Amino acid sequence: MELRQLRYFVAVAEHGSFTKAAMAIGMEQPPLSQQIKQFERALGVTLFHRLTRGVELTDIGTALIGQAQAILAMEEDFLGLAHGLARGERGHLRVGLAGAVSLLPIIPQTIRHFRETWPEVVVSFEESNTPALSEALHDRRVDVAIVRPPVTDDRELAVYPLLDEPTVAALPSGHIYEGSGAIRLEMLANEPLIIFPRELGPGFHDAILSACQHAGFTPRMGQQAPQIAATVPLVAAGLGVSVVPQSLSQIHAGGVTFHRIEEPAPSAALAIAVLKGRPAPLVGRFIAALKDACGEWVERSQKIG
């Protein structure tokens, strides 16, 4: 049995006439009649009663027409999915997000716009730290990750810069500099610095310490936070001060004030990481959307600055 024979069978049944069906599918009537006869012989059944004017389904034809239509619908769905996957318009996209990335407005805005533009794409998320997301990419548990570079093991990963997010100083309420606007890092030289373990984000961790060194002091290391976003609650608890990505100021945790840092100020870099090689069309489309959106965000920020 061939799918074209099912299409002929369904066309004749739906039009009730060989002539009308032949016109609808763009072929001559005699070859269509011959194809239906061959199909009936192959199945060992009679599908149509041939009438003086048109045809009607036999009892067996009536019993088979529903399944024939369902098979053709499945074929159409299959082809639609295949073409959608090839164009990057359908499928399942698994996105990894490094610490506090989801709080930077441009990231969720871009993902939302992407989902609205391609509603047949299912997007799922895994939030973790950069090293863990690198492993997830290697293990193919995520398709693309937004990370904080550098990626320690990039032999199999391609990493594309996205943007450098400004940082702010997080101070506990009641701090001597609470009423200040921008502060200089050296003003915090005698404060315990709350920071996350280096292995969770070596690039950002080193950028903070390097900025302190450049400001003329080695920071007093306070309690470690289990992740970047967890530094803010520890500051609120009065355990020290911290330097965090500007997007964390949206947390609005009680007991914390956020302050712009005068130069030298560290930045929190973001990048896209994927497995090396030609990415799947859907992944490539998502990367392009992120690059475009973040590029526009950077341009707007520079104009405002």
C-alpha positions as CSV (number, residue, x, y, z in Angstrom):
1,M,0.0,0.0,0.0
2,E,1.2,3.5,-0.8
3,L,0.1,6.8,0.8
4,R,-0.9,8.1,-2.6
5,Q,-3.5,5.3,-2.9
6,L,-5.0,6.4,0.5
7,R,-5.1,9.9,-0.8
8,Y,-7.0,8.7,-4.0
9,F,-9.4,6.7,-1.8
10,V,-10.1,9.6,0.5
11,A,-10.5,12.0,-2.4
12,V,-13.1,9.9,-4.2
13,A,-15.0,9.2,-1.0
14,E,-15.1,12.9,-0.1
15,H,-16.2,14.0,-3.6
16,G,-18.5,11.1,-4.3
17,S,-17.2,11.0,-7.9
18,F,-14.2,9.9,-9.8
19,T,-14.5,12.8,-12.1
20,K,-14.7,15.4,-9.3
21,A,-11.9,13.7,-7.3
22,A,-9.7,13.6,-10.4
23,M,-10.2,17.3,-11.0
24,A,-9.4,18.1,-7.3
25,I,-6.1,16.2,-7.2
26,G,-5.0,17.2,-10.7
27,M,-5.1,14.0,-12.7
28,E,-7.2,12.4,-15.4
29,Q,-10.3,10.3,-14.4
30,P,-9.3,7.0,-16.1
31,P,-6.0,6.7,-14.3
32,L,-7.7,7.5,-11.0
33,S,-10.3,4.8,-11.6
34,Q,-7.5,2.3,-12.4
35,Q,-5.6,3.2,-9.2
36,I,-8.7,2.6,-7.1
37,K,-9.3,-0.8,-8.7
38,Q,-5.6,-1.7,-8.1
39,F,-6.0,-0.6,-4.4
40,E,-9.2,-2.7,-4.0
41,R,-7.4,-5.7,-5.5
42,A,-4.5,-5.3,-3.2
43,L,-6.7,-5.0,-0.1
44,G,-9.1,-7.8,-1.3
45,V,-12.2,-5.6,-0.8
46,T,-14.6,-3.4,-2.6
47,L,-14.5,0.1,-1.4
48,F,-17.1,1.8,-3.6
49,H,-20.4,1.0,-5.2
50,R,-20.2,2.3,-8.8
51,L,-23.4,4.2,-9.5
52,T,-24.8,5.7,-12.7
53,R,-23.9,9.1,-11.4
54,G,-21.0,9.0,-8.9
55,V,-20.0,6.5,-6.3
56,E,-20.8,5.7,-2.7
57,L,-18.8,3.8,0.0
58,T,-19.5,0.2,0.6
59,D,-19.9,-0.9,4.3
60,I,-16.2,-1.9,4.2
61,G,-15.2,1.4,2.6
62,T,-17.2,3.2,5.3
63,A,-15.4,1.2,8.0
64,L,-12.0,2.1,6.5
65,I,-12.4,5.8,5.5
66,G,-11.9,7.1,9.1
67,Q,-8.6,5.4,9.5
68,A,-7.5,6.4,6.0
69,Q,-8.2,10.1,6.9
70,A,-6.4,9.7,10.2
71,I,-3.3,8.2,8.5
72,L,-3.2,11.1,6.1
73,A,-3.6,13.6,8.9
74,M,-0.7,12.0,10.7
75,E,1.4,12.3,7.6
76,E,0.6,16.0,7.4
77,D,1.5,16.4,11.1
78,F,4.8,14.5,10.5
79,L,5.8,16.6,7.5
80,G,4.8,19.8,9.4
81,L,6.9,18.9,12.3
82,A,9.9,17.9,10.1
83,H,9.7,21.2,8.2
84,G,9.2,23.2,11.4
85,L,12.3,21.6,13.0
86,A,14.3,22.2,9.9
87,R,13.4,25.9,9.9
88,G,13.9,26.2,13.7
89,E,10.2,27.0,14.3
90,R,9.1,24.0,16.2
91,G,10.7,21.7,18.8
92,H,11.8,21.6,22.4
93,L,14.5,24.1,23.5
94,R,16.3,23.5,26.8
95,V,17.9,26.7,28.2
96,G,20.4,26.8,31.0
97,L,20.6,30.0,33.1
98,A,23.6,30.8,35.3
99,G,23.3,32.6,38.7
100,A,20.9,35.6,38.7
101,V,20.8,35.7,34.9
102,S,17.0,35.5,35.0
103,L,16.9,38.8,36.9
104,L,18.4,40.8,34.1
105,P,15.3,42.1,32.4
106,I,16.5,41.7,28.8
107,I,16.9,38.0,29.3
108,P,13.3,37.0,30.3
109,Q,12.0,39.7,27.9
110,T,13.9,38.1,25.0
111,I,12.8,34.6,25.9
112,R,9.1,35.8,26.2
113,H,9.3,37.5,22.8
114,F,10.9,34.3,21.3
115,R,8.1,32.1,22.7
116,E,5.4,34.6,21.4
117,T,7.0,34.6,17.9
118,W,7.4,30.8,17.7
119,P,4.4,29.5,19.8
120,E,5.1,25.9,18.7
121,V,8.5,25.9,20.4
122,V,8.4,24.5,23.9
123,V,11.1,26.2,26.2
124,S,12.2,24.7,29.4
125,F,14.8,26.0,31.9
126,E,17.6,24.8,34.2
127,E,19.0,27.3,36.6
128,S,22.5,26.5,38.0
129,N,26.0,27.8,38.0
130,T,28.4,28.1,35.0
131,P,30.4,24.9,35.7
132,A,27.3,22.8,36.2
133,L,25.8,24.2,33.0
134,S,28.9,23.4,31.1
135,E,28.5,19.8,32.2
136,A,24.8,19.9,31.3
137,L,25.8,21.0,27.7
138,H,28.4,18.2,27.5
139,D,25.7,15.7,28.7
140,R,23.2,17.2,26.3
141,R,20.8,17.9,29.1
142,V,20.5,21.5,27.9
143,D,20.8,22.8,24.3
144,V,22.1,26.3,25.1
145,A,23.2,28.1,28.2
146,I,23.6,31.7,29.3
147,V,26.7,31.6,31.5
148,R,29.1,33.9,33.3
149,P,32.5,33.4,31.5
150,P,35.1,32.1,31.4
151,V,34.0,28.5,30.8
152,T,36.7,26.4,32.4
153,D,36.4,23.5,30.0
154,D,35.7,25.0,26.6
155,R,37.3,22.3,24.4
156,E,33.9,21.1,23.2
157,L,32.0,24.4,23.8
158,A,31.6,27.5,21.7
159,V,31.2,30.6,23.8
160,Y,29.8,33.9,22.4
161,P,29.9,37.2,24.4
162,L,26.6,38.8,25.1
163,L,27.1,41.8,27.4
164,D,28.9,43.2,30.5
165,E,26.3,43.9,33.2
166,P,27.2,46.7,35.6
167,T,27.5,45.9,39.3
168,V,26.4,47.6,42.4
169,A,27.4,47.5,46.1
170,A,24.9,45.9,48.4
171,L,25.0,47.4,52.0
172,P,23.0,46.5,55.0
173,S,20.4,49.0,56.2
174,G,21.8,51.4,58.7
175,H,25.3,51.2,57.2
176,I,27.3,54.4,57.5
177,Y,27.2,54.9,53.8
178,E,23.5,54.1,53.4
179,G,22.7,57.7,52.5
180,S,25.4,57.9,49.9
181,G,24.7,57.7,46.2
182,A,27.7,56.2,44.4
183,I,30.5,54.8,46.5
184,R,34.1,53.9,45.9
185,L,35.2,50.4,46.6
186,E,38.0,51.5,48.9
187,M,35.2,52.8,51.2
188,L,34.4,49.1,51.9
189,A,38.0,48.1,52.6
190,N,37.4,47.3,56.3
191,E,34.0,45.5,55.7
192,P,33.7,41.7,55.5
193,L,32.9,40.9,51.8
194,I,30.2,38.4,51.2
195,I,31.0,36.5,48.0
196,F,30.1,33.1,46.4
197,P,32.7,30.3,46.0
198,R,35.0,30.9,43.1
199,E,34.2,27.5,41.5
200,L,30.6,28.7,40.9
201,G,31.6,31.6,38.7
202,P,35.4,32.2,38.5
203,G,35.1,35.0,36.0
204,F,32.8,37.2,38.1
205,H,34.5,36.2,41.4
206,D,37.9,37.2,40.0
207,A,36.6,40.5,38.6
208,I,35.3,41.5,42.0
209,L,38.7,40.7,43.8
210,S,40.6,42.3,40.9
211,A,38.6,45.6,41.2
212,C,39.3,45.6,45.0
213,Q,43.0,45.1,44.4
214,H,42.9,47.9,41.8
215,A,41.2,50.2,44.4
216,G,44.2,49.5,46.7
217,F,43.1,46.9,49.2
218,T,42.6,43.2,49.7
219,P,39.1,42.6,50.9
220,R,38.3,40.9,54.2
221,M,36.5,37.7,53.2
222,G,33.2,37.2,55.0
223,Q,30.7,34.4,54.9
224,Q,30.4,32.6,51.6
225,A,27.1,32.6,49.8
226,P,26.0,29.3,48.2
227,Q,25.1,31.2,45.0
228,I,25.3,34.7,43.6
229,A,21.7,35.6,44.4
230,A,22.1,34.4,48.0
231,T,24.5,37.2,48.8
232,V,21.7,39.7,49.2
233,P,19.9,37.9,52.1
234,L,23.2,37.6,53.9
235,V,23.8,41.3,53.5
236,A,20.3,41.9,54.9
237,A,21.3,39.8,57.9
238,G,24.1,42.2,58.6
239,L,26.9,39.8,57.9
240,G,28.8,42.1,55.6
241,V,28.7,43.9,52.3
242,S,28.7,42.5,48.7
243,V,29.2,43.4,45.1
244,V,26.5,42.0,42.9
245,P,25.1,42.3,39.4
246,Q,22.9,45.4,39.0
247,S,19.9,43.1,38.2
248,L,19.9,41.8,41.8
249,S,18.8,45.2,43.0
250,Q,15.4,44.1,41.8
251,I,15.1,41.7,44.6
252,H,14.0,44.5,46.9
253,A,15.1,42.6,50.0
254,G,14.3,44.4,53.2
255,G,17.4,45.6,55.0
256,V,19.6,46.2,52.0
257,T,20.5,49.3,50.0
258,F,22.1,49.3,46.6
259,H,24.7,51.8,45.4
260,R,26.4,52.5,42.1
261,I,30.2,51.9,42.2
262,E,32.6,54.5,40.9
263,E,35.5,53.3,38.8
264,P,37.3,51.0,39.1
265,A,34.1,48.9,39.1
266,P,33.8,45.2,38.1
267,S,31.3,44.1,35.6
268,A,29.4,40.8,35.4
269,A,29.9,39.4,31.9
270,L,27.4,37.1,30.3
271,A,27.9,34.8,27.3
272,I,26.1,32.1,25.3
273,A,27.6,28.6,25.4
274,V,26.7,25.7,23.1
275,L,28.4,22.6,21.9
276,K,30.8,23.2,19.1
277,G,29.7,22.4,15.6
278,R,26.7,23.5,13.6
279,P,23.8,24.1,16.1
280,A,20.4,22.8,15.4
281,P,18.2,25.4,13.5
282,L,16.1,26.1,16.6
283,V,19.2,26.7,18.8
284,G,20.7,28.9,16.1
285,R,17.5,31.0,15.9
286,F,17.5,31.4,19.7
287,I,21.2,32.5,19.7
288,A,20.6,35.0,17.0
289,A,17.6,36.4,19.0
290,L,19.6,36.7,22.1
291,K,22.6,38.4,20.4
292,D,20.3,40.9,18.7
293,A,18.3,41.8,21.8
294,C,21.4,42.1,24.0
295,G,23.2,44.2,21.4
296,E,20.3,46.6,21.3
297,W,20.2,46.6,25.1
298,V,23.9,47.6,25.3
299,E,23.4,50.4,22.7
300,R,20.5,51.8,24.7
301,S,22.5,51.6,28.0
302,Q,25.4,53.4,26.4
303,K,23.2,56.2,25.2
304,I,21.6,56.6,28.6
305,G,25.0,56.5,30.3
